[in-house]
Every structure is written in structure tokens, then in C-alpha cells.
């Protein structure tokens, strides 16, 4: 809620500045890049976690690239035996759930920050 108010306040302030003005407004961010620049199937599965990363080689050989995996359906994953036991579909559901989020731009796999002692 507060973030939305800040965005509206920023838009209102920008609209008050004359268009011919020499005023420069910069957006600074102190956050480093915590996301993969180029995401492939292994990075995608490592980002999901929960044991799904064990299927990286199988999915790469079957689909080739991430775009083909993102449009895959449940039956295709089931046919190549993702999820181990056919009765247990936890991994298949995780892959499909995060693929949908990734397509919509709601989720990206994070790069693990280096551990310091």
C-alpha cells in the first residue's frame, strides 16, 4: 500500500515539472543483480528447488531449451516420467506452476549469493 502511494506521489511530482526544464530525476537502486541474466533449464530448475533439479539432464535432452519447457503440458511431462512414481506428481506440479509464473513475469530464479564466513 505504501509503495503504491510512493509511486503515485512520484508521478504527481514529475507531472508538476515543466517539460522544457533541465531537471533530471534519477532512479537509483542499491540492490545488486540477484537474478540470472540468461536462464536455461538447469538455472530454472535450481531456482525451483525441492529436488526438481535432478531432472535437468532429462528435460534438456527432451525439450532442448527453456521456451519449449515453458509451453509443455502435464501429459508430456508425465510421459517422460517426471515426478518419479506416476501417482506422486509433486515435481511435475512444481515445474508447471513455476513455468506459468515465469511466463507471466511474476517469478525469476535467483542467483544464490556467495556465503561469507
MDAnalysis code that builds the backbone (N, CA, C; Angstrom):
import MDAnalysis as mda
import numpy as np

u = mda.Universe.empty(351, n_residues=117, atom_resindex=np.repeat(np.arange(117), 3), trajectory=True)
u.add_TopologyAttr("name", ["N", "CA", "C"] * 117)
u.add_TopologyAttr("resid", np.arange(1, 118))
u.add_TopologyAttr("resname", ["UNK", "UNK", "UNK", "UNK", "UNK", "UNK", "UNK", "UNK", "UNK", "UNK", "UNK", "UNK", "UNK", "UNK", "UNK", "UNK", "UNK", "UNK", "UNK", "UNK", "UNK", "UNK", "UNK", "UNK", "UNK", "UNK", "UNK", "UNK", "UNK", "UNK", "UNK", "UNK", "UNK", "UNK", "UNK", "UNK", "UNK", "UNK", "UNK", "UNK", "UNK", "UNK", "UNK", "UNK", "UNK", "UNK", "UNK", "UNK", "UNK", "UNK", "UNK", "UNK", "UNK", "UNK", "UNK", "UNK", "UNK", "UNK", "UNK", "UNK", "UNK", "UNK", "UNK", "UNK", "UNK", "UNK", "UNK", "UNK", "UNK", "UNK", "UNK", "UNK", "UNK", "UNK", "UNK", "UNK", "UNK", "UNK", "UNK", "UNK", "UNK", "UNK", "UNK", "UNK", "UNK", "UNK", "UNK", "UNK", "UNK", "UNK", "UNK", "UNK", "UNK", "UNK", "UNK", "UNK", "UNK", "UNK", "UNK", "UNK", "UNK", "UNK", "UNK", "UNK", "UNK", "UNK", "UNK", "UNK", "UNK", "UNK", "UNK", "UNK", "UNK", "UNK", "UNK", "UNK", "UNK"])
u.atoms.positions = np.array([
    [0.820, -1.184, 0.000],
    [0.000, 0.000, 0.000],
    [0.868, 1.253, 0.000],
    [1.884, 1.256, 0.876],
    [2.761, 2.419, 0.954],
    [3.555, 2.578, -0.338],
    [3.949, 1.448, -0.931],
    [4.720, 1.520, -2.170],
    [3.877, 2.153, -3.280],
    [2.613, 1.797, -3.334],
    [1.711, 2.348, -4.349],
    [1.554, 3.853, -4.155],
    [1.450, 4.287, -2.904],
    [1.348, 5.723, -2.628],
    [2.603, 6.458, -3.081],
    [3.768, 5.834, -2.847],
    [5.023, 6.465, -3.269],
    [5.068, 6.591, -4.783],
    [4.610, 5.577, -5.499],
    [4.600, 5.630, -6.957],
    [3.679, 6.738, -7.448],
    [2.490, 6.870, -6.842],
    [1.564, 7.923, -7.235],
    [2.133, 9.291, -6.918],
    [2.780, 9.433, -5.766],
    [3.401, 10.703, -5.393],
    [4.501, 11.068, -6.391],
    [5.301, 10.087, -6.776],
    [6.369, 10.317, -7.740],
    [5.799, 10.765, -9.088],
    [4.718, 10.125, -9.535],
    [4.094, 10.519, -10.800],
    [3.539, 11.934, -10.715],
    [2.936, 12.287, -9.586],
    [2.399, 13.635, -9.416],
    [3.508, 14.673, -9.414],
    [4.638, 14.363, -8.770],
    [5.750, 15.298, -8.740],
    [6.355, 15.488, -10.131],
    [6.458, 14.416, -10.876],
    [7.016, 14.500, -12.228],
    [6.099, 15.325, -13.123],
    [4.798, 15.177, -12.936],
    [3.873, 15.937, -13.783],
    [3.917, 17.430, -13.473],
    [4.389, 17.832, -12.294],
    [4.488, 19.245, -11.933],
    [5.703, 19.937, -12.562],
    [6.699, 19.144, -12.991],
    [7.915, 19.711, -13.575],
    [7.627, 20.091, -15.018],
    [7.972, 21.327, -15.421],
    [7.742, 21.729, -16.813],
    [8.533, 20.847, -17.777],
    [7.975, 20.605, -18.951],
    [8.613, 19.698, -19.909],
    [9.915, 20.251, -20.472],
    [10.080, 21.563, -20.525],
    [11.301, 22.167, -21.068],
    [12.364, 22.366, -19.994],
    [12.127, 21.874, -18.811],
    [13.026, 22.072, -17.684],
    [14.291, 21.232, -17.845],
    [15.369, 21.656, -17.202],
    [16.627, 20.919, -17.209],
    [16.730, 19.992, -15.998],
    [15.628, 19.746, -15.332],
    [15.617, 18.907, -14.137],
    [15.785, 17.444, -14.535],
    [16.671, 16.770, -13.824],
    [16.944, 15.363, -14.082],
    [16.541, 14.560, -12.855],
    [15.696, 13.562, -13.043],
    [15.280, 12.702, -11.949],
    [15.838, 11.318, -12.220],
    [16.646, 10.842, -11.288],
    [17.288, 9.541, -11.464],
    [16.659, 8.523, -10.538],
    [16.608, 7.316, -11.003],
    [16.158, 6.199, -10.177],
    [17.385, 5.392, -9.778],
    [17.765, 5.495, -8.532],
    [18.924, 4.773, -8.043],
    [18.467, 3.546, -7.284],
    [19.253, 2.515, -7.389],
    [18.945, 1.290, -6.672],
    [20.236, 0.753, -6.080],
    [20.190, 0.426, -4.823],
    [21.377, -0.125, -4.170],
    [21.401, -1.645, -4.260],
    [20.369, -2.247, -4.838],
    [20.319, -3.699, -4.953],
    [21.225, -4.174, -6.075],
    [21.945, -5.251, -5.806],
    [22.739, -5.860, -6.862],
    [21.831, -6.805, -7.646],
    [22.315, -7.261, -8.783],
    [21.526, -8.152, -9.620],
    [21.497, -9.539, -8.981],
    [20.347, -9.918, -8.442],
    [20.206, -11.197, -7.764],
    [19.587, -12.264, -8.651],
    [19.364, -11.944, -9.925],
    [18.711, -12.876, -10.837],
    [19.656, -13.262, -11.963],
    [19.441, -14.440, -12.530],
    [20.232, -14.892, -13.663],
    [19.950, -14.003, -14.875],
    [21.003, -13.611, -15.577],
    [20.814, -12.818, -16.788],
    [20.196, -13.694, -17.886],
    [20.767, -14.856, -18.110],
    [20.232, -15.784, -19.102],
    [19.809, -17.048, -18.371],
    [18.568, -17.400, -18.514],
    [18.030, -18.542, -17.787],
    [17.875, -19.720, -18.737],
    [18.481, -20.825, -18.361],
    [18.314, -22.075, -19.089],
    [17.543, -23.046, -18.214],
    [17.412, -24.256, -18.680],
    [16.661, -25.257, -17.926],
    [17.321, -25.566, -16.575],
    [18.662, -25.738, -16.507],
    [19.260, -26.027, -15.184],
    [19.066, -24.888, -14.179],
    [19.229, -23.628, -14.628],
    [19.037, -22.494, -13.724],
    [17.579, -22.399, -13.268],
    [16.675, -22.671, -14.194],
    [15.245, -22.638, -13.879],
    [14.906, -23.680, -12.812],
    [15.391, -24.901, -12.998],
    [15.085, -25.970, -12.043],
    [15.782, -25.755, -10.712],
    [17.010, -25.220, -10.726],
    [17.693, -24.913, -9.470],
    [16.960, -23.824, -8.712],
    [16.364, -22.890, -9.429],
    [15.592, -21.838, -8.789],
    [14.341, -22.373, -8.118],
    [13.751, -23.395, -8.689],
    [12.565, -24.012, -8.091],
    [12.948, -24.773, -6.823],
    [14.022, -25.569, -6.911],
    [14.463, -26.341, -5.752],
    [13.583, -27.548, -5.498],
    [13.527, -27.982, -4.240],
    [12.697, -29.107, -3.788],
    [12.971, -30.412, -4.541],
    [14.195, -30.616, -5.011],
    [14.541, -31.862, -5.677],
    [14.225, -31.908, -7.158],
    [13.663, -30.841, -7.700],
    [13.300, -30.808, -9.114],
    [14.545, -30.745, -9.999],
    [15.647, -30.215, -9.457],
    [16.867, -30.058, -10.256],
    [17.462, -31.389, -10.702],
    [17.017, -32.501, -10.146],
    [17.524, -33.813, -10.563],
    [17.071, -34.179, -11.971],
    [16.053, -33.504, -12.486],
    [15.530, -33.792, -13.823],
    [16.148, -32.923, -14.912],
    [17.183, -32.150, -14.594],
    [17.749, -31.184, -15.540],
    [18.220, -31.855, -16.833],
    [18.989, -32.931, -16.726],
    [19.518, -33.594, -17.926],
    [18.398, -34.187, -18.774],
    [17.433, -34.810, -18.120],
    [16.327, -35.431, -18.842],
    [15.505, -34.385, -19.595],
    [15.232, -33.252, -18.938],
    [14.435, -32.201, -19.574],
    [15.215, -31.496, -20.687],
    [16.523, -31.318, -20.490],
    [17.322, -30.698, -21.554],
    [17.379, -31.582, -22.789],
    [17.509, -32.884, -22.594],
    [17.556, -33.775, -23.757],
    [16.199, -33.854, -24.451],
    [15.119, -33.716, -23.704],
    [13.779, -33.823, -24.283],
    [13.310, -32.521, -24.928],
    [13.520, -31.386, -24.245],
    [12.973, -30.119, -24.722],
    [14.001, -29.224, -25.403],
    [15.272, -29.326, -25.039],
    [16.300, -28.523, -25.690],
    [16.515, -27.165, -25.054],
    [15.494, -26.343, -24.986],
    [15.659, -25.030, -24.377],
    [14.475, -24.718, -23.465],
    [14.596, -23.636, -22.714],
    [13.595, -23.291, -21.715],
    [12.253, -22.937, -22.332],
    [12.245, -22.303, -23.487],
    [10.977, -21.901, -24.106],
    [10.083, -23.092, -24.410],
    [10.674, -24.180, -24.833],
    [9.883, -25.394, -25.088],
    [9.361, -26.004, -23.790],
    [10.147, -25.903, -22.720],
    [9.692, -26.406, -21.429],
    [8.550, -25.556, -20.879],
    [8.595, -24.255, -21.121],
    [7.574, -23.358, -20.579],
    [6.196, -23.606, -21.183],
    [6.139, -24.154, -22.373],
    [4.846, -24.418, -23.006],
    [4.446, -25.889, -22.928],
    [5.229, -26.687, -22.198],
    [4.930, -28.111, -22.058],
    [3.697, -28.313, -21.189],
    [2.985, -29.372, -21.463],
    [1.790, -29.717, -20.704],
    [2.101, -30.868, -19.737],
    [1.190, -31.090, -18.841],
    [1.368, -32.099, -17.808],
    [1.538, -33.503, -18.400],
    [0.768, -33.833, -19.421],
    [0.854, -35.175, -20.010],
    [2.211, -35.440, -20.647],
    [2.805, -34.401, -21.247],
    [4.129, -34.563, -21.848],
    [5.163, -34.854, -20.761],
    [5.072, -34.126, -19.641],
    [5.997, -34.375, -18.532],
    [5.755, -35.760, -17.929],
    [4.524, -36.172, -17.887],
    [4.195, -37.484, -17.331],
    [4.745, -38.599, -18.216],
    [4.681, -38.400, -19.548],
    [5.174, -39.425, -20.475],
    [6.683, -39.626, -20.371],
    [7.417, -38.556, -20.052],
    [8.869, -38.711, -19.918],
    [9.254, -39.005, -18.469],
    [8.235, -39.366, -17.660],
    [8.422, -39.858, -16.301],
    [9.032, -38.810, -15.372],
    [8.493, -37.602, -15.396],
    [8.889, -36.568, -14.442],
    [7.971, -36.692, -13.241],
    [8.554, -36.765, -12.072],
    [7.770, -36.920, -10.858],
    [7.937, -38.299, -10.261],
    [8.812, -39.107, -10.865],
    [9.055, -40.441, -10.324],
    [7.838, -41.325, -10.438],
    [7.272, -41.666, -9.329],
    [6.082, -42.509, -9.278],
    [4.921, -41.768, -9.937],
    [4.231, -42.394, -10.883],
    [3.119, -41.712, -11.562],
    [2.039, -41.209, -10.619],
    [1.901, -41.838, -9.450],
    [0.894, -41.396, -8.500],
    [1.316, -40.112, -7.786],
    [2.609, -39.905, -7.681],
    [3.126, -38.716, -6.998],
    [3.517, -37.702, -8.069],
    [2.778, -36.614, -8.139],
    [3.015, -35.644, -9.209],
    [3.539, -34.321, -8.666],
    [4.156, -34.343, -7.485],
    [4.605, -33.111, -6.838],
    [5.599, -32.337, -7.702],
    [6.598, -33.018, -8.238],
    [7.610, -32.334, -9.043],
    [7.029, -31.797, -10.341],
    [6.164, -32.566, -10.941],
    [5.525, -32.117, -12.180],
    [4.682, -30.863, -11.922],
    [3.954, -30.854, -10.821],
    [3.151, -29.691, -10.466],
    [4.018, -28.472, -10.195],
    [5.152, -28.672, -9.525],
    [6.055, -27.551, -9.249],
    [6.602, -26.948, -10.535],
    [7.017, -27.811, -11.457],
    [7.554, -27.322, -12.728],
    [6.495, -26.531, -13.481],
    [5.288, -27.048, -13.544],
    [4.215, -26.360, -14.268],
    [3.819, -25.048, -13.585],
    [3.787, -25.051, -12.263],
    [3.423, -23.845, -11.521],
    [4.434, -22.725, -11.747],
    [5.727, -23.045, -11.633],
    [6.753, -22.022, -11.805],
    [6.938, -21.643, -13.269],
    [6.656, -22.555, -14.186],
    [6.695, -22.202, -15.608],
    [5.623, -21.163, -15.919],
    [4.447, -21.332, -15.345],
    [3.365, -20.361, -15.552],
    [3.735, -19.005, -14.960],
    [4.286, -19.013, -13.755],
    [4.704, -17.757, -13.129],
    [5.795, -17.077, -13.941],
    [6.744, -17.866, -14.474],
    [7.845, -17.303, -15.267],
    [7.312, -16.686, -16.555],
    [6.361, -17.361, -17.207],
    [5.775, -16.814, -18.441],
    [5.082, -15.485, -18.189],
    [4.427, -15.360, -17.030],
    [3.720, -14.127, -16.706],
    [4.648, -13.034, -16.187],
    [5.891, -13.382, -15.893],
    [6.838, -12.398, -15.381],
    [6.717, -12.170, -13.884],
    [6.105, -13.095, -13.177],
    [5.920, -12.948, -11.735],
    [7.038, -13.578, -10.916],
    [7.869, -14.383, -11.543],
    [8.926, -15.087, -10.820],
    [10.117, -15.274, -11.726],
    [11.316, -15.169, -11.145],
    [12.566, -15.484, -11.840],
    [13.464, -16.241, -10.883],
    [14.259, -17.173, -11.380],
    [15.174, -17.883, -10.483],
    [16.265, -16.945, -9.978],
    [16.516, -17.010, -8.701],
    [17.519, -16.143, -8.084],
    [18.890, -16.797, -8.134],
    [19.921, -15.964, -8.202],
    [21.292, -16.427, -8.084],
    [21.590, -16.513, -6.594],
    [22.113, -17.619, -6.166],
    [22.448, -17.758, -4.751],
    [23.613, -16.833, -4.431],
    [23.459, -15.945, -3.437],
    [24.586, -15.078, -3.066],
    [25.705, -15.911, -2.452],
    [26.963, -15.515, -2.692],
    [28.068, -16.286, -2.125],
    [28.038, -16.220, -0.602],
    [28.280, -17.355, 0.041],
    [28.263, -17.407, 1.502],
    [29.577, -16.884, 2.057],
    [29.468, -16.007, 3.022],
    [30.665, -15.459, 3.660],
    [30.720, -15.961, 5.095],
    [31.940, -16.149, 5.581],
    [32.104, -16.657, 6.949],
    [32.349, -15.525, 7.909],
])
